[in-house]
Every structure is written in C-alpha cells, then in structure tokens.
C-alpha cells in the first residue's frame, strides 16, 4: 500500500488540475466522415426539404429524378448539429464584458450539382444560428437563412458563410450577418473555382477558422484531395459576441428557386471548438481553478484516506488494485471528448478470447487483435440476428510494457483528441482490473509494409496509390506537428505503422511512442528502454547522440518511408551497385549524382509510373533524409512539394556528412541550452545502436 499511494496521489493531483482547466476550456469536437441514417440522425436535426441520401447531407431534394418536380423547385432546408455550443463565458459584466470568446475550426466537403440544362441557384451556407428551425418561405434567394420579412433583422442572431451560385457572377463566397446580403463577397472565378460546374460536378473542401482572441474569421477552399492553401479566400475581423446568442448551433442551410435548381450536398464534416482564456482573465480563471482544485483535492484526500482504511482492513492487494483502476476509470469518464469505454468482457468476446487466429500484429507495447463487435439497435431486444457486425482492432498492452498505469492514462489523454482523416481513429478504451486496451478502427488492407513486399503478381500498390499514400502520411504528419493544439512527435514513423483502409488511403497509427513537445516528454530515454527505440534505418542520426526526438527526426523517418515506397526496398536492404554495397538512402543519392535517379523506382512498376512525380518524390526523400536536421524541409513545404505547388530544395550531388553536435547546443524543440554527451559516450552509444537488427512489425495501431 505504501509503495502505491504516492503514485496514485500524484496522478490524482495532476488529473484534477487538468480537469479544473478543462472545466473552463470546454473543448468539444466531432467528425463525420460520411452520413448514415441510423448512425447520425440522433446527432443532427433536419428541417425543410433536407435529408440524408447516398451517405451525404442533402439540403435540397436528393436525386436528379426530382429535379423538375415541385419538391426540387422553391425548396429550402437546414441541417444543424443537435447540441448547442457556448461561444463565450460570462464575466459578470453582461454583453459588454470581456468574457472569453470561443475559437473554432471546421472542415467540410461540399458538392453543388446541376445538369447542363439547369439554371444554377441558389446555393448553400455554413451557418451559426440560435436554434435549429428554418424560417418559412426561405426558398429562392433567401438560402434557407431568412425570408422577405426577417432579412436584415438584428434579432436573427445568425452568421453564415455563403456559397452563392445565383449572383451577378453566379460564383462567390461571402460573410453574411443576419441577412443574405454579404458583408464581404469574394468572387471565385479568379481562383479557378466554379461552385456549380457542368456535370459531373466537383467536390470542394472548405476550412472555416475563427480565432476568439483576434476575432479573425478565415475561409479556405480548394478541390478535394488538395492540401489546405497557404492563404485564405476570405479574411474578415468579426466579434461574434455582437451578433450571436451565447449558446448557438452549427450547421448548413440551402435553397433552390424557380427556375433555379441544383442539388446542395455536404459529404463530410468535422468541427472543433475550444474556449481559450483571454489574457486579461488569466489571473481570474486561475484563481477560480485553484479554488476548485483545493475543494476537489480535499474531497479526494478524504476519499484516499477512506480507501487506505478499507484496504488495510481487507488486507488484499488485489482489492487495492481494483479500487485504483476504478478511480482512474472514473477520472477518464469525465474527460471531454473521450470515446466509448468498453467492458473487458465485450472485447474478450469480440476477439474470441484473444485467440491466436485473430492476431493482427505484435510490437513492443503489446499485441493487436482483430475483433467483431455486434451492435444492437434499441428496438431489437438483443436479438443476435438483428445485430450489426463492426470490425475493430484491439491493442492489448502487455503487463510490463509501460512504467505504470499513469503512463497509459497520460497517453490516452493525448491520443483521444487527435482528429485527422489520415490518422487511425481511436474508437474506445478499456481500463479494468489492471488490463489496458485501446480500440481502433479496423484497417482491412493492413500495413503498407505488407503490400510493399508482396510478390510482383500480388502487388496491389500501383503508382497512383503509392503517391496518394505518401500525400496522406505527409498531411497527417503536418497535422501532428502544426495543426493540433500541441506539437506531437510520432517518434516511430515507418512503413509497418502506416495502415491502409478499404480504399488504400493512408492512416498513420501506433502512437505508443508519441509525446507532446510542449510537455517536454520527448526524450527517448524516458521510456526506460535503454537507448533509442525504433527500427534501424528510420531513426535520424542525431537521435543516437542527443537521445531526443524532434520534429526534424520525424521528417527524417518520413523521408526514408518515401524512398521505401518509391523504390520498393527497405531501409535495411543492402544494394549492390558498381561493385559497391549501399544502403537505400546512399544508393538513391549515388544514382542522383550519376544522373539516373529514376533507375531507383520499384522494378515491379515497370514503366507504369509518372516520371515527373517519381523524380519529385525521390528528391523529396533525399531532402527529408538529409543527415543535418536543420536542412530538412518542414511538413508544410513537404505537402506543397508533393502537390507540385512548391519547387524542391537544392539537393547536393554528394551526400553531406553528419555533423556531430557541439558540447553546448540549442535544443531545437525547447530553445533552451542542453548538454550533450562527450564524444566517447556518443561513440559507445552509436556502437550499441548499430547492433540493433531490423525487426519488421505489423502492429497496426
């Protein structure tokens, strides 16, 4: 008991301070990769002519067959998220006070479809409104936002980003406040965007970002599949507190008219809202938070003392373990945005008692199993025949894989917030009686490594798939490094940790080593693994000397993956060339110097690849694999290079030599001075690392 109490109390203190902070930040998020009636109608409210059809939100009637019926003409619809969001916190001064204002970021994919003989109109809008209802007679020019009697009324309390297909240019986006008349309208022709083009139509990805501190609203837009542009199309300062209700709803609205008709669709939607403290109120909120913590910690202290008495009476170490688990689980349940908590018996049944035949892979932190969950509707009374089978991947941590249960809980508090289409999605968790499990989406096509090294006749990775996979991994890495609210270093980027969904889209997984840099948990040695973990060939050279992971070391691992995917050879492969033996990176660099770099392309592809794209990826792989970390490109540049919108950096013909760190150097992740081991220590460490053997891992998450 005495050995475990300090750990438990320390964990309680940390988690309570986190909970006090979360109580005032109110982080909320959701993601819809597709829309299905039975899964999503309970989250969304439908008004007017709206519906779900073909896994998309249809704001006006859903099929071209209805295009010339009364249902399609003079139609309007709204689809709103059922839960309202609080946009600011009261500070006791009413609407004129300095209460903090929420920030939010939302991404959605739209398609405004019309046939050639249809006259387009009128468009759709991303909407923030005080309720989910739709005004009467809001069809035609009113976009489902207002009508002839309410347009321009301050009592509307709406703010919208309109995508208008029925204006003098038939093509603009605008910021609308309580009216269909845009405060700021941006024509799209010069940006090569046509909202409602001729068939077959175009999917557009839209980002709407609002900063509650600077009051800046930014809107970005590009064809689906392309990265987020550097500059916004619309950039407007607006204090939402002046126009919205404190609690408002997010959603979409659209309309058609007569003869203006089109199909207004939303295919995907994700949103994250985060109430951050204003600087002026920092002291005030910290005082409140401290008061909450003191009160809560007093209760917790009483709880712990009672627990000690109870455990001593029972004289049962097993009972103490169970109590600790239940307490940790209780805290996890109250973290905002936590996914589903599973019972251990559910996952045991789903994996056939963790049978060997269900094993997907194994790694340093545990074993991953395939599972089949049977989901029941409320009306089927548990009838097995009426259940829906859902495939999952269950990561079961081994008993000695982590320093303590606190590590599992701390890791889970980071992972559960990650939201990106190219990251493996965390579905749920289980922390019961000392058993630690994480549940992820099942990836039917397994790992990238598995497909790269199949026999040529079984190879399913054509050039287009390989290019798309690398673009997806780059996007995920950029999200971890720059777009998530903390800078997260993956630390184990390799082909076996890149999973492929049913459409061969890349999903980066296995966050067992990931850490948030701002928490300064980026040292490899923190895990107590006795050196630098990871597969030899993917780990950046500086990590062997500093023992620290950085954003740049992640980029190095990505560069090796790029070369591996293009060349079809692993980083540990020894390649004969001109009577010399080369590693993968050295071989590609040699071919580049000799002017024949395309000879590195996987021979299984034959000549069935895009030469310009292959040349671009091979040079990008060399740039990312540069021995000097400061010379490697950033993830934002990597995305632009892959898309062809940014030229490659200069690649020297000879591979530069690795520069040993000086005795005193600036830490690239914290900006602080840090001492580096002596040359003799570095040499000894390097020699021990060289002894590592490449151990392929098929651990999918």
N, C-alpha and C positions, 0 to 999 in steps of 0.2 A: 504493500500500500504506500509506504513511504517513498519508494522509488518512482511511483507513477504520479503521485499528487502534483509535484512541481510542473510536470509536462502538461497535465490536464488544466491546472490553474493558469499557466502561461497561455495555453491555447484559448482558454475561455476569455482572458483579458484581451487578447488580440482580436478574437472574433467579435467581442462585444463592442470594441471601438469601431470595428468595421461596420457592425450593424447600426451603431449610432450615426455613423457617416451616411450609410445607405438610407437611413430613415429620412435624411434631409436632401439626398440627391435624387431619389425616386427614378432610378434608371429603369426604363421599360423598353421592350423591343419585341418584334415579331417578324416572321419571314414566311411568305407564301411562294414556293417555287412553282406551284400550279394550284388550281382551284377545283375542288371536287365537292359535290353537294353534301355528302354525308360527313365529310371531314371539316368543312369550312362554313357551312351555313350558320352554325352556332356562334361563329366569331364575327359574322358580317350581317349587316342589316340592308335589305333590298327594298327600294321604293320605286314607284313609277313602273316603267317598262323593263327594268333591269332583271338579270338572271345570271346563272352560270351555265355555260354550254361549251363543250369541247375543251374543258379544263381551263377556261378563261372567263373573266368577268365581262358580261355583255351588258353595257349600259343602255343600249337601244336594241331592238329585236335581233335575234341571234343568227338567222340564216339568210342567205341571199334569196331564198324562195319567198321570204316575207317582204322583200324589198319594195314591191309596188302595192302592198295591201295597206289597209288603214292603220294596221299596227305599226308599220315602219314609218309612215308619214306622221308629222306632228307628234313625235314621241319624245319623251324625256325620262331619264332615270338617274337614280342615285344609289351608290353602294358605299356604305360607311362602316368602319370598324365599330363594333358594338360598344366597346369600352371607351369612355371619355378620358382625356388626358389633361392633367393640370399643368397649365402653362406658366404660372408663377405662384410664389408663396406669399402669403400675407405678411406684412411687417408692422401692422398696427396703424398704418397711415392711409389706408384705403387705396383707391386707384391712383392717387398722386404720390404714393410712397415709392421707396426704392427697393421693393421686394424683388428677389431674383427672378429672372425670366429664363424659361427653358430654352435649351438648344435642341435641335433635332436634325436628323439626316434620313432621307427616304430615297429609295431607288425603285423604279418600276419600269416595266416594258409595255409599250402601247402599240396598237395596230389600228389604224383608221382606214377601213377597207371600203372600196366602192368599185362598181363595174364601170366599164368605159362610158356607157351612155347615162350614167348617173351624174347629176349636178351636185357637187360635194356640199355638205352642210349638216350640222353647223359646227361640230367639234366637241371636244371633251375638256374637262378641267380637273386638276388635282385640287381638292377642296378642304378647308378647315372651317367648320360650322358649329353653331351652338347646339344643334340637335341633328337627328338622322332623317327628319322628314323632308319632303320635297314640296316646293310651292306649287299651287295649282296653276295650270296654263303656263308652265315654264318651258314649253317646247319652242322650237324655232330658234330665233336669235338669242333666247334667254339662257341657253346652255344648261338648263336644269338648276340654275343658280338663283334666279329671281324671276319676276314677271313684270308686266306693264305697270302694276300699281306699287310694287315694292322696290323696284330697281333704284339704287342710289340712296335708299333709306339707311341711316346710321344704325337703326335697330336691327338690321340684318345680322350684324356681327360675323361676317364671312370674309375670308381672304382666300384667293384662289390663284392658281397658275393655269391660265387657259391655253389650249392648243386649238386655235381657231382656223377652220377651213373655209369660212364664209365671210371674208372681209375684202376690201378692195384688191388686195394682193392674194386673197384666198390662202394665205400661208403665213401665220405669225404665232409667236407665243407672247403672253403678256401677264403682268401682275394686276389682278383685279381686287378691289376693296369695296365690298357692299354693292357692287354693280358689275354689269357686263362690259362697261367701258374701262379699258385698261389704263392704269396709271402710267405704265411703261410698256409699250408694244415693240417687239423686236421682229422685223421681217426675217424669214428663214432662207429665202432664195439665195442670198449671197453666201450662206453656209452650206449650200448644196443639200438642203433638207426640204423634202416635199411631204407634208403631213399625210395627204391623201392622194398618193400617186395612182397611176393606172395599174390594173392588175399585173402581177399577183399581190401587190402591196408590199409594205416594208415594216419590219419591227424596229422600233426605236427604244433605246434605253435612256431613261431620264434620271438625273440626280437633282434633288432639291435639298440644299443645305442651308440651315438657319443658325446663326450664332447669337445666342441670347445676350451675350455681353456686348458685342459690337453692333447688334441689331442689323446684321447684314444678311440678306437673302440672296442666294446664288442658285442659278439653274443651269445645268449642263445637259447636253443632248447629243447623241451620236447613234449611228446604226448599231443594232445589237451585235455583240461579238467584238466590238472595238473597245479599247480601254477608255477610261474617263478622260476627257480632254483637259489640257492644262488650264485653259481659260473658260469662264462661264459665258453662256449666251446672254443671260440676264443677270444683272448685278444691281441690287436696289437696297437701300437702307430703309428699314421699316420697323417701328416699335409695335410689335403685335399686341402689347398690352393695351394700346389705344383703340384697338378695333375688335379684339376677340373677347369672348367670355372667358373667365378664369378656367373653367372646365369646358373643353371643346372636343369635337370629334374630327378624325381624319377620314378621308375617303375620296370618291370620284363622282363627277356628275357629267352628263352629256345630253345632247338633244339632236333631233332632226326636224325638218320642216316640210314644206310642200312648195316646190318640187325637190328641195334639197334633202338628199338621203345618203346615208352611209352607215357602216357598222362600226361602232365605237367600242373597242376591246382593250382590256388590261390583262396581260398574260402572266406577269409576275409582280410581286410587291413585297418590299421589306422596309421596315422603319425602326429607327431607334431614337428615343427621346431621353434627354439627360438634363436634369435640373442642376446646374452648377451654381455654387455660391458666388455672388458678386463680391469683389474685393472689399467694398465698403462694409459688407455684412459679415466678413470672415470672423471678426472677433466675437460678434453677437452669436453666430451659429456655433462657434467652438465652445462658447460658454454654455449654450443650451446643450450641446453634445456632451460636454463634460458633466453637466448636471445629470443628464440621462445615464451616462456611464456610471457615475457614483451610485445612483439609485439602483441600477441594474446589478452592479457588482456587489452591492450589499446583499441583494437577494441571492445572487449566485454564491456568495460566501456562506450564507446560511444553508443553501442547498448542498454545498460541498461538505460542510461540517456534518449535516444530517447524513449525507452519504457515507462519510467516514465511520460514523457511529453504526450505521446499518451494516456496513461491510465487516467491521470488526466483530459485530455480534454474530454474523453468519459464518465468519472465518472461511470465506470462499473466494478464492482468487478468480474463479470463473465468473462468479456473480458480479464481481467488481468490473471485469472486462465487459460484461453485457451492459452494466449501467453506464459505463463510459461511452460505449457505442451508441446507446440510445440518446445520450446527451448530445454527442456530436451530430447525430442524425437530426435531432430537434433543431439545432442551430442551422443546419443546411436547409431545412424545410422553409426557413424564414428568409433565406437569401432571395432577393428579387430576380425573376427570370430563370430560376432553377428549372431544369427539365424534370421529367417524371421520375419519381422514386419507385423502384421496383422492389418487390419482395424477393428474397433469395430463392424461395421455392418456385416462383414464377420463372426465373432464369434457369434454374435447375431443370425444370420441366421442358423449357424451350430448347435446351441444348441436349436433351436426352441424358440427363445426369452427367453433363460434360463428357460425353462419350468421345472416344478417340476418333471415331468416324466423322465427328462434327468439327474437328480441329482445323482451323484455317492457317495458323502460323504460331510461331513461338519466338520470344525475344527475351531480353534481359529482365524485363519487368513482369513477365508472366506469359500466359497462353491466351490466344484468341480463338473463340469458337463461333461457329455459325449457329444461329438459333431461329426457331419458328415460333412466333407469338400468335396465339389465337385471340383475336379481338372480337368482343361481343357487342352488338347493339343493345340498348336498354330494353328493347321490346322483344328480344329473342329468348329471354328467360334462361340464358346459359345453354341453349341448345347447340351442341357441337356442330351440327350440320349447317347452322346459320352463322357460324363464326367466320371472320375474315382472317386469312393467314398472312402474316407480315414477317419478312426475313430481317434479321438483325445480326450484328456482330457483337459478341460479348467478350470484353477483355477482363480476364480474371487475374488479379495480381497475386503473385506467389507470396508466401508468408514472410520471406526475408528480403523481398525486393525493394523495400523502402525503409528509411531510417525509423519512421514511426507513422502512426495513423495521421498525425498532424500534417505530414507531407502530402498524403493523399487528399486531405481536405483543402489544403492550401492550393494544390494543383487544380483541383476541381473548381475552386472559386475563380480561377483564371480562364480555364477552358470553357466553362458554361456560357461565357459572354461572347465567344467568338462566333461571328456570323458572316460567312462568305460562301459563294457558290462553289468555290474550288477548295474548300476545306471539308473534311469528313465531319458530318454533323453529329454532335452529341445528342443522343435520344434520351438517355436517362442514366441513373446510377443506383448502386446498392451498397450500403454500408451497414452490415448486420452481423452481430456476433463475431466480430473480428474478420469478416470476409469483405473484401473490397472488390467491386466490379464496376466497370463502365460499359454503357451500351451505346453503340453507334449504328448509323445507317449501314446496311449491308451493301457492299460493292460487288456486284455479280461478276465483273470481269477481273477481279483480283488485283494484283500488283502490276505495276509497269514492268518490273524486273522479270516477272513470269512470262510476259509476252515478248520481251526483247530477245530472249534466248531460246525461243522455240525453234524447232526445225523449220527450214525455209518454206516447206509446203504447208506448214501450220501457221505461218506468220500472218497475224491479223493487223499488224501495225503498218498501214500504208503511209505514204508521206504526209498526206493531209491530216491524218490522225496524230502523227508524231508532232507536227507543227502546232496543232491545236492543244495537245497535251502540254507542251513547253510554255505556250502562251498562258494556259490556265495556271500552271505552277508559278510563273512569274507574277501573275495577278494576285495569287494567294500570298506569296512572299511579300509583295508590296503592301498588302493589307496588314500583315503582321508587323511590318517594320514602320509603317507610316499612317495607316488609316484607322487602326484600332486605337483606343484611348490610351493604351500603354504600348511601348515598343517591346514586342515579343520576339526573342531569338529562338528559332526552332531547334538548332543545335544538332539535328540528326537528319539532315536533308540527303536522301539517297533514293535510288530507283525503287527499292522494296518498300519505302514509306509513301510512295505515290500510288494511290488506288484509282481504279477506273470504274466508272458507273456503267450502266447498261448502254449508254451512247458513247462510251470511251472518252468521256470528259474526265479531266484530271481532278482528283480530290486529295489534297495533302493531308496526311494523317500522322499518327504516332507522336503525340505531344508529351511523351513520358519524360523527355529531357527539356522541354520548353520552359523558359523562365522570362519574367518581365524585367527588362533592364532597369526601369526606374526603381524597382525594389532591390537593385544591386544583387540579384540572385543569378549571376551569370558566370560564376566560376564552375568549371568542370569538377574541381576537387570537392565542391560542396556535397556532391552525392556520395562521397566516400568510396569511389570506385577505383581508387589507386591509379590515377593518371587520366589521360584523355580518352573518353569513350567514343565509340563510333567506328565505322569501317575504314580501314586504312585506304587512302586514296580520295576520300571525300572530305577529310579534315584539313583545314587550312594550315600551312606550315607554321604560322606564328603561334597557333594554339599549343604546339608542342613546347614552346618556350615560355609563354605567358600563363598558360593554364586557364585562359579566359576565352569565353565565346563572345563574339561581337556580331553586329550586323554584317560586317565585311566577311566574316568567316562563313556566314550563311550564304552570301553571294558566291564564295569560292565553291561550296558544295553544289550550288545551282549550276555553276559553270561546268563542273565535272558531269553532272546529270545531262546537260545539253550535249556535250561531246559523246556521252554514252548512248543517248537516244539517236543522234545523227549517225554515229559510226557503228552502232550495234556491238560495241565492245566494252567490257567492264573496265573500271579504273585500275584493277589489279592485273589486267591482261598484259603479258609481255609480247611485244610485237617485233618481229624481225623485219628490218629494212636496211638495205645496202650494207649487209654484213654486220649490222649493229642491232642491239636489243634495246627497245624503247618502252617506256610506259605510255599510256594512252595520250596524256597531255603533251609529252615530249615528242611523240610521233606526229601528232597533228601539227605541232609547231614546226617540226622539220619539213613536213610537206608544204606548209605555208611558205617557208623560206625558199623552198625549191620551186615555188610557183605552180604546184599541182595539188592544192589543198582538197579539191573535190574527190581525189582518189581515196579520201578518208571516209566517204559516205558508205553506209552499210551495203555490202555487195548483194545482200538479199533483195534490195530495192531495184537492182539492175539499173536501168536508166529512167525508171519511173519516179522521178522527183523533180522539183523545181530548182534549177541550178542556182538562180539568184538567191532564193530563200536558203538553200543549203550553205552557200558561201557566207551568207549573213549570219546564220546560226553557228557555223564553225568558228568564225572570227569572234562572235559574241562569247562563245565558250572559252576561247583563249583569253579574252579580255577579263572575264569573270575569274579565270583560273590564274590570274597574274600573281606571281609569288609575293609581291609587295601589296599589302592590303589597301593602302591609300590610292593605288592605281586602278582598283576595280570599280566598275560603274555602279551607281545607285540603282535601286529597284525601279524608280520612276523612269530613268533612262533606259533600263532593260526592256520595259514594256514598250516604249516608243521605238526602240531598235527592232524588236520583234515585229511590230506592226508596220515598220518601214517608214515611219514619220521622223526618225532621227538618224543621222549618219553614225557609223561605227566610230569608236575612238581609235586613235592610231595604235596599231599593233607592231611592236618592234620585230624585225626579222629573226633575231635571236632571242631566245627565252631569257629574260633578265634573271640574275642571281638573287636568291633570297637574302635580304638584309637582316642581320641579327639585331635584335633590339638592344638599345643602349642600356647602361646601368640604371639611368633615371629617364623615364619617358612619360609622355602624357597619355593617360588611358583614353582610348577613343570613344568609350561608351559613357564615361562619367566626367571627363575633363579634368580629373584630379591626377596628381603625381602618384605613381606607384612604383615600387621597387621591383626589379626583375632579377631572377636568379643569376648567379655567376655563370661564366661560360662553361666551366667544368660541370656544374649542375645541369645546365641545359643539354650538354653533350650526353650526359648519362641518361637524362630523360628521353632524349631523341633515340638513343640506342635501345631503350626498353620498349619504345613505341614501335620501332622497326620490327620487333619480334612478333607484333600482332599479326594474325592471319586473317585474311578476308573471310568472314563468316556470313554467307547470304542469309538474310532474314526475310521471312514472308509475313512478319507481323503487320497486319493491315491497319491498325489504329494505334 
